[in-house]
């Protein structure tokens, strides 16, 4: 590669007479005229080396994660790549080549004077490179540039909240009034000036203040990054034991305790941006978001062996873009068969599905396979409008329902190679030490009073008996629907609030239990819809309001969402499990046009076209001096689903770009030593056993969890770590010993840490 350094002193467009430029032993003479002169390096593009793999995981370039001082002139370099061997590094006039044994190595910077340098890593064995700028300062200490520094942006000093689909410049909410300000340490802090009539609990990115959930966390928050907050106000002292008193469904009373939910997502704008391992698009202030965020703006990545998607097809996205983000299309897409199809099926069969004899089940299996429209993964979701009239067609309560579903799923797989199950119905059953259990397919919100039993189960899986699967070739897992505000745990003190993250650990624990009770050939399909749908009278958040036309749209039926970071982390974690094959998001609005909210709306107190036809049902209101028409084309507006669907896309982007080369389906869990963890400098020793009970213990002991997955073919490993009890963005660290190597890493709060070893 050749470089020509232009020794110039001006960046502008100027006019000269004859111009003579000399430098680096060369002379250039320019005639009269107007020229643009640029200071910098001109380089020839690198030519890809033929027949060599990409250095990165699924792409040529890879990432240098950190450069840190070890001792004397030696410094530790950590990188994330898949095929870098031999490795060549260059810093200033220093260089070396060697075959790396792991993703961590040391460099000797003896004689390097203080200043800014560029570390470059290349390899003759692959295509791609990695570069990272860092500073060598006094005493040889290397410090990276400030994480949010971005000289290409117009940096401001005054931080400002930018809400997703919420304009806070109009009518104010008295019970929540979020503000951000810089502290004396120049970091950004969040405060709430709202005045609530009863005690409030706060969750930021699914985490709460460890001393008291009734106080907003005092940890600084980053700029340019999605932040999810739930403020739940209730007239109860202990939300964990008495939250059910705020629900008519749960309490059976009309005079329930006062409660309100305030949930929203925002980012802090100060002109800087974080360095993230996934695509996290931002939005403009005060207007309805009009694209799919990560759906629309994520660069291409390729998944191997995993599938994900949704029944909904965003109408504003091209098929090319959906393929770019590995969205399952065509026969790879998942399908639900609804009540209308079941009616046609049972009409042709002449009887209900549980009334069939053995030969008729073969016929039903063939008919259902044909109804899948070529899809490999499908299920029946039978929810008739008149259960008393049509319940016999797919009778969940029939004594033969479980055996019928077992026969159907196995015969559809044997005869057609498709994975089928009933979305509603019986879950996988088993016994342990005299207790019987049944795992719901998509919503397992707590351990109830059986937490210790589940921990014992993980420690003694050989004692599991009486396993009775709902479907032999595939098992549905998943999360969503349940409450993230008033889920109960009678063993928790009033200072805690477990609901915002309990679902997370419980879901991952159920995944582990399912791997214990099902054969290795049984696949896991995760079905998700990360909204609070239970209880039926769960409190809605008023924080979706934005300007449209001359007025404002305000969403009334506005369910509380699960924290987007935990949605992303949950998916990344279970994708590392070799049994997981599919992630399915239930449904979302297919239009990016915010105005399509007016389809189901009251426009200046008058029902819009769809709401009027639906007997008065509406989800939003419009108030303004004009009367915008009811949209009659396009689908429903995507709204907040853009955030949670983006979290799903981000998870698969991370897995494809960083983890799938190790977690390729052959990976196995590996034993390790969990030495210690720190929160805000305070060190603790976890309760650790090398079994599948890490998530149940994390909940019981309020400690982090960790996993190590090893690829038996390459010897490479994936390390996962997370502390869901830590406060969001709190300075944390941990130490583990993997294959004899002690590893200490820093982590930000409750984020999921992952690394290829």
C-alpha positions in Angstrom: 0.0 0.0 0.0 1.3 3.4 -0.9 0.7 6.7 1.0 1.3 10.2 -0.2 1.4 12.8 2.6 0.4 16.1 1.3 2.4 18.8 3.2 -0.2 21.5 3.0 -1.3 24.1 5.5 -4.7 25.3 4.3 -8.2 23.6 4.0 -10.3 25.8 1.7 -11.1 26.5 -1.9 -8.8 29.2 -3.2 -7.4 30.8 -6.5 -3.7 31.2 -7.2 -1.3 32.0 -10.0 1.1 29.2 -10.7 1.3 27.0 -7.6 4.3 24.9 -6.7 3.8 22.3 -4.0 6.8 20.4 -2.6 6.9 17.7 0.0 8.1 14.1 0.6 10.7 14.5 -2.2 8.0 15.4 -4.8 7.1 18.5 -6.6 3.7 19.4 -8.1 3.2 22.5 -10.4 -0.4 23.6 -10.9 -1.5 26.2 -13.6 -3.8 29.1 -12.9 -7.2 28.1 -11.6 -9.4 27.3 -8.6 -8.5 24.3 -6.5 -9.8 22.5 -3.4 -6.8 21.6 -1.2 -7.2 19.0 1.5 -4.8 18.2 4.3 -4.6 14.5 5.2 -3.6 11.1 3.8 -4.5 9.7 0.4 -4.5 6.0 0.4 -5.1 3.3 -2.1 -7.9 1.0 -1.0 -6.9 -2.3 0.5 -7.3 -5.2 -1.9 -9.1 -8.2 -0.4 -6.9 -11.3 -0.1 -8.5 -14.1 -2.2 -9.9 -17.3 -0.7 -9.5 -16.1 2.9 -12.2 -15.7 5.5 -13.3 -12.5 7.1 -11.3 -11.4 10.2 -14.5 -10.3 12.0 -17.5 -12.4 13.0 -19.6 -12.2 9.8 -17.8 -9.2 8.4 -14.2 -8.2 7.4 -13.4 -5.6 10.0 -13.4 -6.3 13.7 -13.2 -4.4 17.0 -10.5 -3.5 19.5 -12.4 -3.4 22.7 -9.8 -1.8 25.1 -6.1 -1.0 25.7 -5.2 -1.0 29.4 -2.0 -0.8 31.5 -0.8 -4.0 33.1 2.7 -3.4 34.6 5.7 -1.4 33.6 5.7 -0.9 29.8 3.3 -3.8 29.2 -0.3 -3.2 28.2 -3.3 -5.5 27.6 -5.2 -5.4 24.4 -8.7 -6.9 24.1 -10.3 -7.5 20.7 -13.4 -9.2 19.3 -12.8 -11.3 16.1 -13.3 -14.8 14.7 -10.4 -15.6 12.4 -7.4 -13.4 13.2 -4.3 -15.7 13.0 -1.5 -14.8 12.8 -2.0 -11.4 14.4 0.1 -8.3 13.5 -0.2 -5.2 15.6 1.3 -1.7 15.0 1.7 1.3 17.3 4.0 4.2 16.3 7.3 2.4 15.5 6.4 -0.7 17.4 5.1 -3.9 15.7 4.9 -7.7 16.3 3.4 -10.8 14.7 2.3 -13.9 16.5 -0.5 -16.5 16.6 -3.0 -15.4 19.4 -4.2 -18.0 21.9 -7.2 -15.9 22.9 -8.8 -12.5 22.3 -6.4 -10.9 24.9 -2.7 -10.2 24.4 0.0 -7.8 25.7 2.1 -5.2 23.9 5.3 -3.5 25.0 5.3 0.3 24.6 8.7 1.0 26.0 10.0 4.3 24.6 6.6 5.5 23.4 6.3 9.2 24.4 3.0 10.7 25.6 0.5 11.6 22.9 -2.3 10.2 20.8 -1.7 7.0 18.8 -3.5 4.6 16.6 -3.3 0.8 17.3 -3.9 -1.2 14.2 -4.3 -5.0 14.0 -4.2 -7.0 10.8 -3.6 -10.6 9.7 -2.3 -12.4 6.7 -4.8 -15.1 7.4 -8.0 -13.2 6.9 -9.5 -10.1 5.2 -10.1 -7.1 7.5 -8.5 -5.0 10.2 -9.2 -3.2 13.5 -8.0 0.2 14.6 -8.4 2.1 17.8 -7.2 5.5 18.9 -5.8 5.9 22.4 -3.7 8.3 24.4 -0.4 7.6 26.1 -0.1 10.1 28.9 2.3 10.7 31.8 3.8 7.6 33.5 2.9 5.5 30.5 -0.9 5.2 31.4 -3.1 4.6 28.5 -6.5 6.3 28.6 -9.0 6.0 25.7 -10.8 9.1 24.5 -14.0 10.0 26.4 -16.6 7.5 25.3 -19.1 10.1 24.1 -16.6 12.3 22.4 -17.5 12.9 18.7 -15.7 15.9 17.1 -17.8 15.5 14.0 -21.0 16.5 15.9 -21.9 20.0 17.1 -21.4 19.3 20.8 -23.6 21.2 23.2 -23.1 21.5 27.0 -26.8 21.6 28.0 -28.4 18.2 28.1 -32.0 17.8 27.0 -34.6 15.0 27.2 -36.0 13.9 23.8 -39.0 11.6 24.4 -40.2 8.9 22.0 -43.6 10.1 20.7 -44.2 12.4 23.7 -44.3 16.1 23.5 -43.9 17.6 27.0 -44.3 21.2 25.8 -48.1 21.2 26.0 -50.3 20.1 28.8 -48.2 19.0 31.8 -48.5 15.8 33.9 -48.4 16.8 37.5 -47.2 13.5 38.8 -44.1 13.1 36.7 -41.8 15.9 35.6 -38.4 14.5 34.4 -35.4 16.8 34.1 -31.7 16.3 33.3 -28.8 18.4 34.4 -25.0 18.2 34.6 -23.4 17.7 38.0 -20.2 19.2 39.2 -18.5 16.1 37.7 -19.8 17.0 34.3 -21.9 13.9 34.2 -25.7 13.9 33.4 -28.2 13.2 36.2 -31.9 12.5 36.0 -34.4 13.9 38.5 -38.2 14.0 38.9 -40.0 17.1 40.0 -43.4 15.4 39.8 -45.7 15.4 42.9 -47.4 12.2 43.6 -50.2 11.7 46.1 -48.8 8.3 47.2 -45.4 6.6 47.2 -43.8 6.1 43.8 -41.5 3.4 42.6 -39.0 3.9 39.9 -37.4 1.5 37.4 -34.8 2.7 34.9 -33.9 0.2 32.2 -35.5 -2.5 34.3 -33.4 -1.7 37.4 -34.3 0.0 40.7 -32.5 1.9 43.4 -31.0 -0.9 45.6 -31.5 1.1 48.9 -35.1 2.0 48.1 -37.2 1.6 45.0 -39.1 4.6 46.1 -36.2 6.8 45.2 -34.9 7.6 41.7 -31.4 6.1 41.1 -28.7 8.6 41.7 -26.4 7.0 39.0 -25.4 9.3 36.1 -27.0 8.4 32.8 -25.4 8.5 29.3 -26.3 10.8 26.4 -27.5 9.5 23.1 -28.8 6.2 24.3 -32.3 4.8 24.8 -33.5 5.0 28.4 -36.7 3.4 29.6 -38.4 4.5 32.8 -41.5 3.3 34.7 -42.8 5.4 37.6 -45.6 3.5 39.4 -47.6 5.3 42.1 -49.7 3.3 44.5 -51.5 3.6 47.8 -49.7 0.5 49.2 -46.6 0.3 51.4 -45.2 -2.9 50.0 -45.8 -3.2 46.3 -44.4 -6.8 46.2 -47.0 -8.1 48.7 -49.9 -5.7 48.2 -49.8 -4.6 44.6 -52.7 -6.9 43.8 -55.0 -4.6 45.8 -54.7 -2.0 42.9 -56.5 -4.4 40.5 -60.1 -5.3 40.3 -59.3 -8.5 38.5 -56.8 -9.6 41.1 -58.6 -8.4 44.2 -62.2 -9.0 43.2 -63.1 -5.5 44.5 -64.4 -2.4 42.9 -62.9 -0.1 45.5 -59.3 -0.8 44.6 -56.2 1.0 45.9 -55.1 4.1 44.0 -52.5 3.4 41.4 -51.1 5.0 38.2 -48.3 4.1 35.7 -46.1 6.5 33.9 -43.9 4.8 31.4 -41.8 6.3 28.6 -38.6 6.0 26.6 -36.3 8.9 25.9 -32.7 9.8 25.2 -30.6 12.7 26.4 -29.3 15.0 23.6 -26.1 16.9 24.3 -24.5 16.5 20.8 -22.6 13.3 21.6 -23.1 9.6 20.8 -22.1 6.4 22.5 -20.2 3.5 21.0 -22.6 0.6 20.9 -22.4 -2.9 19.5 -25.8 -2.7 17.9 -27.7 -0.1 15.8 -29.8 2.2 18.0 -31.4 5.0 15.9 -32.6 8.2 17.6 -35.6 10.4 16.7 -36.7 14.0 16.4 -38.3 15.9 19.3 -42.1 16.4 19.6 -43.3 14.5 16.5 -44.5 11.0 15.8 -41.6 8.7 14.8 -42.1 7.8 11.2 -39.9 4.8 10.5 -39.1 1.4 12.0 -35.9 2.6 13.8 -33.7 -0.5 13.8 -36.0 -2.2 11.2 -35.2 0.7 8.8 -31.7 1.7 9.7 -29.7 -1.4 10.6 -26.9 -2.4 8.2 -26.8 -5.9 6.7 -26.0 -8.9 8.9 -26.4 -12.6 8.2 -27.8 -15.2 10.7 -26.7 -18.8 10.5 -29.1 -21.4 11.9 -31.4 -19.0 13.8 -34.7 -17.4 12.6 -36.7 -14.5 13.8 -39.6 -12.3 12.6 -43.2 -11.4 13.1 -46.6 -12.2 11.6 -46.8 -8.5 10.7 -44.9 -7.3 7.6 -43.9 -3.6 7.8 -45.4 -2.1 4.7 -42.8 0.7 4.4 -39.8 -1.6 4.3 -38.6 -3.2 1.2 -38.0 -6.9 1.0 -34.3 -6.1 0.4 -34.0 -4.3 3.7 -35.9 -7.1 5.5 -33.5 -9.6 4.0 -30.6 -7.4 5.0 -31.5 -7.8 8.6 -32.2 -11.6 8.2 -35.9 -11.2 8.8 -37.6 -14.5 8.2 -39.6 -14.4 4.9 -41.5 -16.8 2.8 -41.4 -20.4 4.0 -39.0 -19.4 6.8 -41.7 -17.2 8.4 -43.8 -18.4 11.3 -47.6 -18.6 11.0 -50.5 -18.7 13.4 -53.7 -20.4 12.3 -56.7 -18.6 13.8 -60.4 -19.5 14.6 -61.7 -19.1 11.1 -59.3 -21.7 9.7 -60.1 -24.0 12.6 -63.8 -23.7 11.8 -63.1 -24.7 8.2 -60.9 -27.6 9.3 -63.5 -29.0 11.7 -66.3 -28.4 9.3 -64.5 -30.6 6.7 -63.7 -33.2 9.4 -67.2 -33.2 10.6 -66.2 -33.2 14.3 -64.0 -31.4 16.9 -60.2 -32.0 16.9 -60.4 -33.9 20.2 -63.1 -36.3 18.8 -60.9 -37.8 16.1 -59.9 -41.4 15.9 -56.3 -42.4 14.9 -56.8 -42.4 11.1 -58.7 -39.1 11.3 -55.8 -37.5 13.1 -53.6 -38.4 10.1 -56.1 -36.6 7.9 -56.2 -33.6 10.2 -52.3 -33.6 10.3 -52.2 -33.4 6.5 -54.9 -30.6 6.4 -53.1 -28.5 9.0 -49.8 -28.9 7.2 -51.5 -27.6 4.0 -52.9 -24.7 6.0 -49.4 -23.6 7.0 -48.9 -22.2 3.4 -45.5 -23.8 3.2 -44.3 -22.5 6.6 -42.0 -24.7 8.5 -43.0 -23.4 12.0 -46.7 -22.9 12.7 -49.3 -23.1 15.5 -53.0 -22.9 16.1 -54.3 -19.9 18.2 -58.0 -20.8 18.6 -59.8 -17.9 20.4 -63.4 -18.0 19.0 -65.7 -15.0 19.4 -68.3 -17.3 20.9 -66.6 -19.9 23.0 -69.9 -21.5 24.1 -70.9 -22.1 20.6 -67.6 -23.0 19.0 -65.4 -24.2 21.8 -65.9 -27.9 20.8 -63.9 -27.3 17.7 -60.6 -27.1 19.5 -61.6 -28.1 23.0 -58.8 -27.1 25.4 -60.7 -28.7 28.4 -61.2 -32.1 26.8 -59.4 -35.0 28.6 -57.9 -36.1 25.3 -56.6 -32.6 24.3 -53.0 -33.3 25.4 -52.7 -36.6 23.6 -54.4 -35.3 20.5 -51.8 -32.4 20.3 -49.0 -34.8 20.9 -50.1 -37.0 18.0 -50.8 -34.1 15.7 -47.4 -32.4 16.3 -45.5 -35.7 15.9 -47.3 -36.8 12.7 -47.0 -33.3 11.1 -43.3 -33.5 11.8 -42.9 -37.1 10.6 -45.1 -36.7 7.5 -44.2 -33.1 6.5 -41.1 -32.1 8.3 -42.9 -29.2 10.0 -42.9 -28.0 13.6 -46.5 -27.6 14.9 -48.1 -27.1 18.4 -51.2 -25.5 19.9 -50.4 -21.9 21.0 -53.0 -22.1 23.8 -53.4 -25.3 25.8 -51.3 -27.5 28.0 -47.7 -26.9 28.8 -44.9 -29.4 29.4 -45.4 -31.2 32.7 -43.0 -32.9 35.1 -42.6 -33.9 38.8 -39.8 -33.3 41.2 -39.7 -34.6 44.8 -43.4 -35.2 45.0 -44.5 -31.9 43.4 -46.1 -31.5 40.0 -45.3 -28.7 37.6 -46.6 -27.4 34.3 -44.7 -24.7 32.4 -46.8 -22.2 30.4 -45.5 -21.6 26.9 -45.0 -17.9 26.9 -45.8 -16.3 30.3 -44.1 -17.6 33.4 -43.9 -14.5 35.6 -42.7 -15.9 38.9 -41.6 -18.9 40.9 -44.4 -18.6 43.4 -43.5 -20.4 46.6 -41.3 -22.9 44.7 -38.1 -21.0 44.2 -36.0 -23.2 46.5 -37.6 -26.3 44.8 -36.5 -25.0 41.4 -32.9 -24.4 42.6 -32.9 -28.0 44.0 -34.2 -29.2 40.7 -31.2 -27.6 38.8 -28.8 -29.2 41.3 -30.5 -32.7 41.0 -31.9 -33.0 37.5 -31.8 -36.8 37.7 -34.7 -36.7 40.2 -37.0 -35.1 37.6 -39.8 -37.7 36.8 -43.1 -38.0 34.9 -42.2 -35.7 32.0 -45.2 -35.2 29.7 -44.5 -32.9 26.8 -47.2 -30.9 25.0 -45.5 -31.4 21.6 -42.6 -33.7 21.0 -40.5 -31.9 18.3 -40.9 -28.3 19.5 -41.5 -26.4 22.8 -42.7 -22.9 23.0 -41.0 -20.6 25.5 -41.2 -16.8 25.6 -42.0 -13.7 27.6 -44.5 -10.9 27.7 -48.1 -10.3 28.6 -47.6 -10.5 32.4 -47.4 -7.6 34.8 -44.1 -5.7 35.3 -45.6 -3.5 38.0 -47.5 -5.6 40.5 -46.2 -9.2 40.2 -46.1 -10.6 43.7 -43.4 -12.0 46.0 -44.5 -12.1 49.6 -40.9 -12.6 50.7 -39.6 -9.2 49.5 -39.3 -6.1 51.7 -41.1 -2.8 51.0 -37.7 -1.2 49.9 -37.5 -3.5 46.9 -39.6 -3.7 43.7 -39.1 -7.0 41.9 -41.6 -6.8 39.1 -39.6 -4.8 36.5 -36.9 -7.6 36.3 -38.4 -10.7 37.8 -40.0 -11.7 34.5 -36.5 -11.6 32.9 -34.8 -14.0 35.3 -37.8 -16.3 35.4 -38.1 -16.5 31.7 -34.4 -17.5 31.3 -34.8 -20.0 34.2 -37.7 -21.6 32.4 -35.6 -21.9 29.2 -33.0 -23.8 31.3 -35.7 -26.0 32.9 -37.1 -26.9 29.5 -33.7 -28.0 28.3 -33.6 -30.4 31.3 -37.0 -32.0 30.7 -37.0 -32.2 26.9 -34.9 -34.4 24.6 -32.0 -32.8 22.8 -33.8 -33.1 19.5 -36.6 -30.9 20.9 -36.3 -27.4 19.5 -37.2 -24.2 21.5 -39.2 -21.4 19.9 -39.5 -18.2 21.8 -42.8 -16.3 21.3 -42.7 -12.7 22.7 -44.9 -9.7 23.1 -43.2 -7.4 25.6 -46.2 -5.5 27.0 -48.0 -5.5 30.3 -51.3 -7.2 29.4 -52.1 -8.7 32.9 -54.1 -7.9 34.8 -56.8 -6.9 32.4 -57.2 -3.7 34.2 -53.5 -2.9 34.3 -52.8 0.8 34.5 -52.1 2.5 31.2 -49.4 5.2 30.7 -50.5 8.7 29.4 -47.0 9.4 28.0 -47.7 9.1 24.3 -48.8 12.5 23.0 -47.4 14.3 19.9 -48.2 17.1 17.6 -50.1 16.2 14.4 -51.4 18.7 11.9 -52.7 21.7 14.0 -53.5 19.6 17.1 -52.3 16.7 19.2 -52.8 12.9 19.2 -53.0 11.4 22.6 -53.0 7.6 23.0 -55.4 6.4 25.7 -55.1 2.6 25.6 -51.3 2.7 26.1 -49.9 -0.5 27.7 -46.7 -0.4 29.7 -43.7 -1.9 27.8 -41.0 -4.1 29.1 -37.6 -2.4 29.3 -36.1 -2.5 25.8 -32.6 -3.3 27.0 -33.8 -6.4 28.9 -35.8 -7.5 25.9 -32.6 -7.3 23.8 -30.5 -9.0 26.5 -33.0 -11.8 27.1 -32.9 -12.6 23.4 -29.1 -12.5 23.1 -28.9 -14.8 26.1 -31.3 -17.5 24.9 -29.8 -17.3 21.3 -26.6 -18.7 22.8 -28.6 -21.8 23.8 -28.1 -24.4 21.0 -31.7 -25.6 21.3 -33.3 -22.2 20.4 -34.2 -22.0 16.7 -36.8 -19.2 16.4 -37.9 -15.9 17.9 -41.4 -14.7 17.0 -42.8 -11.3 17.9 -46.5 -11.6 18.1 -47.9 -8.6 16.1 -47.4 -4.9 15.5 -48.9 -2.1 13.4 -47.5 -2.3 9.9 -47.6 1.5 9.0 -44.9 4.1 9.9 -47.5 6.9 9.4 -48.3 8.4 12.9 -51.6 9.8 11.4 -52.9 6.2 11.1 -53.6 6.3 14.8 -56.7 8.3 13.8 -58.2 5.1 12.4 -59.1 4.1 16.0 -59.7 7.5 17.5 -62.0 10.2 18.7 -61.4 13.3 16.5 -62.5 16.3 18.5 -64.9 14.0 20.4 -66.3 12.3 17.3 -65.6 8.7 16.6 -63.4 8.1 13.6 -64.4 5.6 10.8 -62.9 2.4 12.2 -64.0 3.2 15.8 -67.5 3.9 14.7 -67.8 0.6 12.9 -66.3 -1.2 15.9 -69.1 -0.1 18.2 -67.2 2.8 19.8 -63.8 1.2 20.5 -61.0 3.7 20.3 -57.3 3.9 21.4 -56.5 7.5 20.9 -57.9 11.0 20.8 -57.2 14.0 18.6 -57.8 17.6 19.7 -57.2 20.6 17.5 -58.8 23.4 15.5 -59.0 21.3 12.4 -60.8 18.0 11.7 -58.3 15.6 10.0 -59.9 12.8 8.0 -59.9 9.2 9.1 -57.2 7.3 7.2 -58.7 4.5 5.1 -55.4 3.1 3.6 -52.4 1.4 5.1 -52.1 -0.5 8.3 -52.3 0.5 11.9 -49.4 2.8 13.2 -46.4 0.9 14.6 -46.0 3.2 17.6 -44.1 1.9 20.6 -43.6 -1.4 18.9 -40.9 0.3 16.9 -38.8 0.2 20.1 -39.4 -3.4 21.2 -39.2 -4.8 17.7 -35.9 -2.8 17.3 -34.7 -4.5 20.5 -35.3 -7.9 18.9 -33.5 -6.8 15.7 -30.6 -5.5 17.8 -30.3 -8.8 19.7 -30.0 -10.7 16.4 -27.5 -8.2 15.0 -25.3 -8.7 18.1 -25.6 -12.4 17.9 -24.8 -12.5 14.1 -21.8 -10.1 14.3 -20.2 -11.2 17.5 -21.4 -14.6 18.9 -22.8 -17.0 16.3 -19.4 -18.3 15.1 -18.9 -19.8 18.5 -22.5 -20.5 19.3 -23.1 -22.4 16.0 -25.3 -25.1 17.4 -22.4 -27.3 18.6 -21.7 -25.3 21.7 -21.8 -26.8 25.2 -21.9 -25.3 28.6 -18.6 -25.3 30.4 -17.8 -25.2 34.1 -16.0 -22.2 35.5 -15.2 -20.5 38.8 -17.2 -17.4 39.7 -14.8 -15.6 42.0 -16.4 -12.3 42.9 -18.4 -9.2 41.7 -18.4 -5.5 42.6 -21.0 -2.9 42.7 -19.8 0.7 43.2 -16.6 -0.7 44.6 -18.1 -3.1 47.1 -16.9 -6.6 46.5 -19.1 -9.7 47.1 -18.7 -13.5 46.6 -21.7 -15.1 44.7 -23.3 -18.4 45.5 -22.2 -20.4 42.5 -22.7 -24.0 41.2 -21.9 -25.3 37.8 -25.4 -26.3 36.9 -28.4 -24.6 35.2 -29.7 -22.7 38.2 -27.8 -19.4 37.7 -31.0 -17.4 37.0 -32.9 -18.7 40.0 -30.0 -18.1 42.3 -29.5 -14.6 40.8 -33.1 -13.8 42.0 -32.9 -15.5 45.4 -29.5 -14.0 46.4 -29.8 -10.7 44.5 -26.5 -11.5 42.7 -25.3 -11.6 39.1 -25.4 -14.6 36.8 -22.8 -15.9 34.4 -22.5 -18.6 31.7 -19.6 -20.0 29.6 -20.4 -21.7 26.3 -17.6 -23.6 24.5 -17.4 -24.6 20.9 -16.0 -28.2 20.9 -14.7 -27.8 17.3 -12.7 -24.6 17.7 -12.2 -24.4 21.5 -13.5 -20.8 21.5 -15.8 -19.7 24.2 -18.5 -17.1 24.8 -18.7 -15.6 28.3 -22.0 -14.0 29.4 -22.5 -12.0 32.6 -25.2 -9.8 34.0 -26.2 -8.3 37.3 -29.9 -7.5 37.2 -29.8 -6.2 40.8 -27.2 -3.5 39.9 -28.6 0.0 39.1 -28.6 1.1 35.5 -25.1 2.5 34.5 -23.7 1.8 38.0 -19.9 1.1 37.9 -19.5 -2.7 38.4 -17.0 -5.4 37.7 -16.6 -9.2 38.1 -13.9 -11.9 38.2 -14.2 -15.4 36.9 -11.7 -18.1 36.1 -12.3 -19.9 32.8 -10.0 -22.7 31.7 -7.4 -21.7 34.3 -7.4 -18.0 33.1 -8.5 -15.3 35.6 -10.6 -12.7 33.9 -11.7 -9.4 35.5 -13.9 -7.1 33.5 -15.8 -3.8 34.1 -19.5 -3.6 33.4 -22.0 -0.8 33.4 -24.9 -1.5 35.7 -27.4 -4.1 34.7 -26.3 -4.4 31.0 -25.5 -7.8 29.5 -21.7 -8.3 29.1 -20.5 -10.7 26.4 -17.1 -11.7 25.2 -15.5 -14.2 22.9 -12.6 -15.9 24.7 
